[in-house]
Amino acid sequence: MESNNVLSKSQFGFRKGFSTLDSLSILTTDIRLAFHKKECLVGVFLDIASAYDNVLLPVLRQKLLYLSVSEKLVQFICNTLMSRSISIRYQDYVVSPRSIWKGLPQGSVLSPLLYSIYTHDLDRTVNSFCNVLQYADDIALYYSCNSTSEASSRLNSALEYLSDWMTNHGLSISVPKCCCVTFTRKRLISNPRISINGDPIPCTNQVKFLGLILDSRLSGFPHFEYILEKAEKGLNVLRALSGTWWGAHPYSQKLLYNAVVRSHFDYASFLLDPCNKSVLDKLTKMQSKCLRVILGTMKSSPINALQIESVDPPLYLRRQYLSDRFFVKAAQNSSHPLLDKLNLLSTFYDPSVPSQKIPCILLSHQKFARLPSPIETFSLNPLFSNSFESLIFQPQIILNFGISKDSHSASQEFSQIIFEHWQGWHMLFTDASKLAEDKCVGSAVWIPAYKISLSFKCPPVTSIFTGESVAILEAILFVKSHSLNNTLIFTDSLSCLQSILANPYKCKTKFPTILKIREALFDCKNKGINVILAWIPSHRGIPGNESADSCARCAASTGSLEHYKLFSHDVSSLARVHLYKSWNTHWENSKRVAGRYYADIQQVIPPRPWFFKHPFLPKKTVSIICRLRIGHACTPVHLAKMRIKDSSICECGLDEGTTNHIFFNCPKIGSSLLDFLPKDFPRPTNIKCILNSINTSLLRSLSKFLTTNNINL
């Protein structure tokens, strides 16, 4: 179905490479376009009553045959669906079985695809009147114009034809569950009059479509208020599992926060940005509450310090990061409807006006449009460009050639293995090299028997993984074109070989080059050319591998431009680069106002929170260390600053109650921290130096000191 491009272009449900975000991004972009044109967009959101249960199986059979599905497969599907019966059991009473003559089985892996086939021509009945979006059985019809009366006329005509189509297919629309929303920024506007078979569809100010609540002004207020309610429940879970001095380790808490709180913040939120600022501030406050529970810090702790301590970026930057990743994925589909809409939307924004609030998705579009070369696009999902036989084909790959990764005599072992088992075989060596982060990637194939090297240059954004896969692909194509039977292709990229072996249908990321490798290997098999891929360790003195490495380094500057392409899976890595770059700028600006003490301890944003590496520490110790690092702990000095205490003098009465005094000089504490520090730790020291150089031995010493003296800060 996918490779023949049979399914409706408006259907995004249960298809590889598509998600609810595709439908939502198209709809929200069209709404913003209507706003800029000073038009109103009238949308009708339909609910099909028991869609799967009412599919007429004879009609489905006719459609399968019409779409050139083989008769044997159609017979198999229909026999599976038609020869079914159900029975109901209540306690000890069992109702006699009843035959089912219509409907698709709920929970079957085939049902979503069969329903998409069943409705593949639905949009043809309405797309001449309005726009249509489908996600499984969720349908949205919308039209933008200057007046609601014109939109009502077109949508009513579309619904009339749609109702006839539904009747012919045994389906019906549940009018009470449908709604109509007029998206506009005009203050006074008449409600559209839309009905189905004489039943009026109620008009509302907001609608929940595919999990996103869209209000008439696209302010985002109803959706984020709904999200805050759900996030509050997740926050209560975090509170129940730990307190300040007890409970789950912050590592577990952070993972739980990502799952039950941040996931709500993430879903489709970038499609509503920019929106109401007050509700976005509430989200930031909710984030700070969660991070305070995780870290066990005080309420006075600055949010920018909490974010870096737990390595959880500001939400506005995370929304842009999610937008970048989504756009890169959509950009590889040359027929994606969103791309043309974003090109049109960009004409309404003047890049010379910095005060404009530009949507996240449009910022992503502008950002990746400035790349040195465009992202490689495909008319189909790369998975469906391959033949089915090549996708289920199991290539011959040797992951253990008998040479250890740490072997000091790899060259001799390699020669011995070739002499004993592979005499008379052709050998090719592949490698990829990247000399610097901003330099091109070189891919090379070395053929020792003919003293031939094939070299190719890839863009700087390209990963080593892609470079290695390009080299393997070219080696196979060389073998295929020269009919070199019994060929061994050696590579030092274990990840590439594992990716070639993996089931393409189960892999989350579809690498186009890996799919081409499978196709090329399958072609070699059909031609009777025996090709085996094998892994050997890198930089172990194996002559062929060393020569391929040398050729790859040269290819980075002089290689062929045949593979000078940007793939979406490589470009998506730039999203994280842009995130950390923007976050560093945000940190540099915000630390001048809040978090200056913490900035002296943590100058750069770490890749992971420090406590992830120390699961042995109890929650109490982690909380105290986090408080000390941020500079907001229950010391007399800080409590006096917060006006909780009248005096900043320590209880001993000898000095100010600073952390240095408490840890090193206070007579009320039974011992000094210096007695617990490792002997090789430089002295004299202060608490800021200790917190700046956290390591396992130091943390154990600090934990022992806090436990021995029962210190709670």
N, C-alpha and C positions, 0 to 999 in steps of 0.2 A: 504493500500500500504506500509506504513512504518513498521507496525508490521510484515508483511510477507517478508520484506526486498526485495521488488520487484524493487524499483527504482535503477537506475544506481549509483554505488559508486563514479563515477566521476562527478555526478550532485549535485551541492551545492546550486542551486537556489530555493528560495521559499520553503525551508524545515526548520522545527523547529530545532533549535540547530546548524544550519549552516548559514554561511554568505559569502560575497565576500572575507573576510579575510582568510577563509579556502583555497579557490582556490589560492589566491595570496601567502599565506605562503608556500604552496606546491611548486608553481612555483619558487619563489625566493630561496627556500632552494635547489631545484634541480639545479638552476643556480650557486649557491655558491659551490655545490658539483662538478659541471663541472669545475669551476675555480680551485679548489684544485686538481682535477685530471689532470689539464692542458689540458682539452678538450674544445670543443666548443659546445654550446647548440643552436641548430637551432629551432626556434619557428615559427609556422604559425598561425596567428590569423585570424579567419574566421568570416564573417558576413553573416548570412542567410537572404535572401531577404524576407521581410514580412512573418516571420516564422509563427506567430499565424494565419494570414489570409489565409495561404495556406494549413492548415492541412486538409487532406482528411478524411471526417467523416466515410465513410465505412471502411477505414483502421483502424481508431481509434476504431470503434466498434469491429472489429476482435481482436484487441490487448486487449481490455477490457475482452472479452470472454476468450481469451487465458490465461490471468492472473487470471482466476477464479473469476472474479467479477460476482456477481449474475445477472442472466439474467434480472430480474425485474429492477434492478438498471441501467443496461446497456440500457434497453429500455427507462427508464425515461430520462437518459442523452442524448441519441440520439434524442428523441422526442424534448427535449429542444433546442438542437443545430440545428436540421434540419428544424424545423418549424419556420423559421425566415425570415423576409423580411426587406428591407430598403427603405427609400424614401428620396429625397433631396429637401429641401426648400430653395429657394433663393428669398428674398424679398417677393413678392406676388405670385411667380411662384413655383409650386410644381410638382416635377417629379413623375410619377406614381410608385407605389411600385414594387420592384423587389425581387424575391426570392433568398435566399443565399443557395448555395449547398455545400459550403466548408468553413473552417475557424472556429476559436474559437472567441467568443465575447470579444472584448477589454474591460477590466475593470471588468470582471466577476471574482468572487473569485475562481471559479473552473478552469478557463483557465490555470493558471500556473501548477496546478497539472495534468490536462489532457495533457498538452504539455510534461510534464516530463514522463508521461506514454507512450505517443506517441513516445518519443525518448529513451525509457528505454534500447533498444538494440543497440543504435547508437555506443557506445564505443566498442562493440564486433566486429564491422567491421574493427576497426583500432588499437585496443590495442595490437595486435600481431606484429605491425610494429613500434609503437611509443606510447608515453604517451598522454593521452587526459584529458582535464579539461573542464567541462561544467558549465555554470551559466545561466540557462534558455536557450536563443538562442545564447549566446556568447560561442564560442568554441575555444580552444587553443590546437593545436597539436605540440608536441616538442620531440626532440630526441637529446641526447648528445653522441658524439664520438670524435675521433681524427681528422677526416677530414670532410669538408663540403660536399664532393662528396658522402660519405657514408650516411650522414644524408639526403641529397637530394634524394637519391635513395629510402630510407625507407619512407620518407614523401610523395614522389610522388606516391608510391604504396598505402600508406594509403589514399591519396586523391582520387585515382582512385576508390578504393572500397567505399569510403565515397560518391563520386559523384553518383555511382550506387544506393547506399542506398537512397540518396536524391531524385533521379529521381523516385524511386519506392514509395516514400512517398509524392510526389508532391511538394517537396521543392527544392530550388536552392540557390547557393552561389553567392553573389554579389562580383565578382572578384575585381572591382575597389576599393572596401572598405576593401579588405583583405590586409594583409602585412606580410612580412617575416623579422625576426630580428635574427641575429647571435650574441649570447651572448658569448663573449670570451675576454680574456686579452692578446691574441696574437696580435702583431702589424700588421703582414701581413697575410692576409687570403682571400681566394677567396670567392666571393659571391655565395651562393647556387642557383641552377636553379630549381625552383619549379613552377609547372603550374597545372591548373585545366582544363581539357578538351581542352588542347592546349593553353589556355590563361595564360601567365606568371603572377605570383604573384610578385608585386614590392618588392624589398628589401629596407629596411630603417634602420636607426641607433637607432630608438626608436619606441615604440608603447604604446598607451594608452589602458590598459586592465583593465576593471572593476574599472575605475576611478583612476588607478595608472599608471603613466608614467614610463615605464621601458626602460632604455637606454642600449646599447650593453655592457657597462662595469659596469653596476649597480652602477653608481656613485651617482645617485639620483639628479644630477644637474638639468636636465630638469623638473623633477617633482616638486622640491622645488621652482624653479623659477616660475613655473606655480602657485604654492600655494601662493607665495609672491604677485603675481599680484592680486589674489583673496582676500588675506588678506589686501592689500592696500585699496581695495574698502570698506571692513569692517571697517578699521581704519578711513576712511573718514566719515562713518556713525557715529562713536563715536565722531569725531570732530564736526560734524554738530549738535549733540545733547547737547554738553556742551563745555564750555571753561574753563579757569582757575578759574574764579570767578562767573560763571553763569552756568545754565543748569541742566541737570538731576543729581540726587543723584548718588554717586559712586556705591551704591548697584545695581541700575538698569543698570549702565554702565558695571559693572562687569558681570552681567548676559548676557548682550548683547554681550560683548566681548567673553564669552564662546560659544555663539551661532554662531556668524558671523565671528569670527577670529580663535579662538582656535580649533574649530571643524575641520577647514581645516588643522591645524597643526597635529591634532590627527590621521586623517584617514590613516591607513596603514603605517604611517611614521616609525614605529618601524621595519618594514620589510626591509627598506632600510638602516638602521643604523647597522654598520658603513658605511659612505659614504664620499663624498667630504666635507671637514671641512669648507671651505670658505662659502658654501651655508648654512650650519648649523649655522654659525656665523651670517649670514643675518637674519635667523629666530629669533635668540636671540635678535637682534637689533629691529626687528619688534615687538617682545613681549615687549621690554622696551618702545617703542614708545606708544604702546597701554596702558600700565600700567601708563605711565606719564600722558596721557590724562585722564584716569580714576581717578587718585589721584590728578591731578592738580599740579604736582611737577615740579621742574626745570630740564633742560637738563643735568645738572651736577650730578644729583642724581645717586648713584651707583645702578646697576641693581640688585645686591643681596639684597639690602635693599628694593627696589621696590617689589621684588618677595615675601618677607616675609610680608611686609605691606599689600599687596593685597592677600596674601596666594595663590600665583600661582607659583608652583615649577619650577625650571629650566627645560627647554624643554628636555634635555637629560635624566633627571630623570623621567619626565612624560612619555617619550617614553618607558622606561624600565617598568614603572608601567603598561602601557597599554599592553605591551608584556606579563607581568606576568599574568594579568587577562585573556588575550586571551588563553595563554598556559594552564592554569588551566582548562578552559572550554573545550579545545580540549582534554586534558589528560584523561577526564572521558570516552571518546569514545575509547574503546579498539581497534576498527578497523580503527581508523583515520590514513590515509596514512602518515601524517606529523611525527608521533612519530618514526617510523623506519628510516625515512630520517634524523631526528635530531640525532638519535643514531649513524648513519653512519658519519654525519658531525662532531660530537664531536671527532671522532678519528683523525681528521686532526689538532686539536688544542692541544697544550701542556700546561697543567695547571700550570707548573712550570715557564712558560715564561710570566711575567706580562705585557710586552709591546705589546702583541698581541691584536688586535682589534677584539673582539668576537661579533658576531651578537647578538642583543637584544634577539631574540627568542631562541638562543642557551644558553644564560645566564639564561634565565627563565627555560629552560630544566634542566640545571645543578643545579640550585638553588633548584628546587622542587624535584629533584632526591635524594637530601640529607635529605629529611624528615624522621622522625623516622619510619614511615610506609607509604606504597605507597597510592596514591589516589585511591579510589574505582572506578573501571571501569565498564562500561556496554557495551554490544554488540549493544544495541539499545538505542535510546533516552528513558530515564525512562518513559516518558509519554506514549510511544507506547508499553511498556512492560505490561501495565495494560489492562484489557478488556475494551472495549468501554462502556459497561453497568456500570462499576464501576466509570468511569469518569463522566458520566452524572447523576449518582445516587446522591440524596440529603440526606445526613445523618441527623439523629436527634441530633441537638446540641442546648443547652440552653445557651445563652450568658448572660442572666439576670435571675439568680436563685432567686432573691428577696433579696439579701444581698448587702448592699452598701460597696464600697471599704474602706470607712472611718468609718465604723460602729464599735462602741466600745462594742457592745453586739452581735457580729457575731455568737459566739458559740450558744447562746440561740436562736437566730433567725434561725440558721441552723437546730437545733433540732426541733423547732416548725414547720418548713416547711416540714421536713421529716415526722413528726408525722401526719401532716394534709393531705399530698398529696402522699407520697411515702412509705407507710408502706408495708412491705413484699418484698421490692426490695433489691437486692444485691448491696452493695456499695464498690467501689474501689477508692483509692486515689493515684494520681501520682504526682511526683515532680522531679526536677533536681537541682543540686547544684554544684557550682564551688567556691572553697575556695580561690584560688589565680590564677593570670593570667597564671602562668606556671604549674599549677596543673591540674590533670585530672578532667573531668566532671562526676559526679555521677548521675545516673538515677535510680529511685526506684518506685515500685508499692507496696502499702500497702493494704492488704485485712483484715479488722478488724474482720470479722465473723470467719475466720479461723486462725487468728494470723500469717498470712504468709506475708513475704516480698520478693519481687523479686528485685535484685539489679544488676546494670550493670555499667561498667566503659567505658568511652569514652576518646579519646585522648585529650591532653591539647588544641589543636587548635579548638576543637569542640565548637560550640556556645551553650548557654543555650537553645536556640530555638530547636536545634537538640536534645539535651539531653531530653527536655520535650517531643518531638515527639517520641523519642525512648521509653520513659516510657508509653506513651499513646498506642503505638503500642503493647507493651508487655502485657498491661492490656487487650486489645481487644483479643489478641491471647489466653490469659488465659481464658477469658470468652468463647471464641469459642471452645477451647479444652475441657473445663469442662461443656459445654452446660448450662451455667448459664443464664437462661432466666430472663427477666426483671432486667437488670443491669444498675446502674448509675455509670459512671466513672467521678470522679471529678478531675479537674486540675486548677491550678492558672495561667496558661499560656493562656491569651486571644489571643495572636498572633497565637498560634498553632491552636486554634479552628477556628479563622477567615481564616487561610490558608486552613484548611480542607474544610470549607464551600465554598471557592472561586472557580470559574470556572477554572479548570486546563488548559484549552486551552488559557485563557486570562492572566494567570499568567506569568510574565516575567521569574521568576526563577522556575525551576522544582525541588522540594525537593523530592528525592526518598522515604524517610521515610513517608512523607505525602501521597504520592501515594500508598504506601503499606497500610497505615491506611485506605484509601478509599476502597482498595481491600478487606481488612479484614472486614470492616463494611458491605460491600456488601455481602460477604460470610455469615456473621451472619444473614443478612436479608433473604437470600435464605434458610438458615437452620431454619428459624422461631425463631431466638434468638433476642429478643428485647434489643438493646443497645442504651443508650442515653449518650452523653457527655455533661458535664455541667461545667461552670466556677464558681469558688468561689474565694474570695479575699485571698491573702497570708498573713501570719503572723498576723492573727486576732484571734487566739486561738481556731480555729476549730480543734477538737482532731485528726481526721483522716488526715487532711492536715499537722498538726504539726508532726505527726508520720512519714508521707511520707517524709517530709523535713529532719527529723533526719536520716531516712534510706538512703536518697540521699547523705547526707554528709558522711556517712560511706561507701557508694558504691564508692565514689571517690577514695578510696584506696583499698577496698576489693571486689569490684563488679566483676561480670562475664565479661570475655573478648569477649563475643559473638558479641558485637556491637563496638569493638575497631577498628573502621574504619574511614578513612578520606574521607569526601565528598567534592566535588569541591566547593560548595557554602560556606563551612567553610574555606577551604584553600585560597579562593580568598581574604579573609579579610587580609591575610598575605601580599598581594601586597601593601596595604596602610601602613602597619607596616614597610615594607622594604623601601617604598618611604620616610617616615618621618625619618627613621634612616639614610638613605643615605643623605637626605637633611640637617639633623643636622650636619653630618660630613662635607658636602660642606660648610655650614654656618660657622662652627668653623674654617675651613681653609681659607675661602675667607674674613672673617671679619678682618683678620690681615692685609690685603692689602687695602680693601675698606669697608666702613660702620662701622668703629669703634665707632663713636659717636652713631649711631643707635643701635649698639650692647649693649651699656650700658642701653638703654631704653627698648629694646625688646630682652631679653636674650634667650627666647625659641620661637619656631615656634608655633603660635596660631592655633587652629582648624579652626577659621573663622576670617575674617578681623574685626577689632574693630568697624568700622563704620556700619557694618551690624546690630548692635544692637541699632543704634541711627539714625533712619530715619528722626527724627525731625530736624537734623542739615542741614543748607543750604550748597550748594556746596562750597561757598566761605570759610566758617568756616572749612569744612573738608579739603580743599586744604591747608589752612594755618597750620592746626594741623599736617597734613602729612608732610609738609615741615619742620616744627619745629622738628618733631620726627626724620626725616631722617638727620636733621642738615644742609640742603641746602635750606635756605630761603633768601629773598632779604634784608638781614641786611647789614649795611655798612661793617662789618668785612668780611662776606662771599663774597660780591661784590668786595671788594679789593683783596681778595684771588684769585678770578677768573679774576682779572685785568680788571674788568668793571669800577671800581672806583679807583681813585688815592690814596684815604685816607680811613682808616678804622674808623676815628673819626665820632661820631654821629653828626647829624645836629645841635644839641644843643651845641656842642663844648666842653662839659664837660668831656666826657669819651669815651672809645671805644664803637662802636655801636653793642654790643652783644645783644642777645635776653633778657638776664637778665636785662640789662640796659634799653632797650626799654620798657619792660613790668613792671618794678618796679621803676625805678629811673629817667627816662627821663622827664624833665620839659615841653618839647613840647607836651607830651601826657597829656591830661587833668586830668587823674587819674591813680592810680596804680592798678595793678591786685589784690593786696592784699585786696583792698576795695570790690572786687567782689567775692572773694573766700568764701565758706561756713565758718561759724564761728568755726566749729569743725575741720577745716583743720589745721594741725600743722604748726606753724610758729617758726622761719624764714624758708623760703623755696626758691627754685629756679625753673626755668622753666623745668629743666630735671626731678625733683621730681614730678612736676605736670603732665608732659606727661607720666611718668612711672606708675602713679596710676589713669588711666582714669576711670571715672564712670559718671553716668548720671548727677548728681548734679554738678560735677566739669566741665563737658562739657558745661552745660547750663551757668555756670558762665563765662567760657572762651569765649563762643559765644557772651554773652552779652557785655563783655569787648571789644571784637574785633569790634562789631557792633557800640557800643557807640562812640568809638574813631576812627572809620573808618580806621582801620589798615589793610593794604595790604602788606603781606610779601611774 
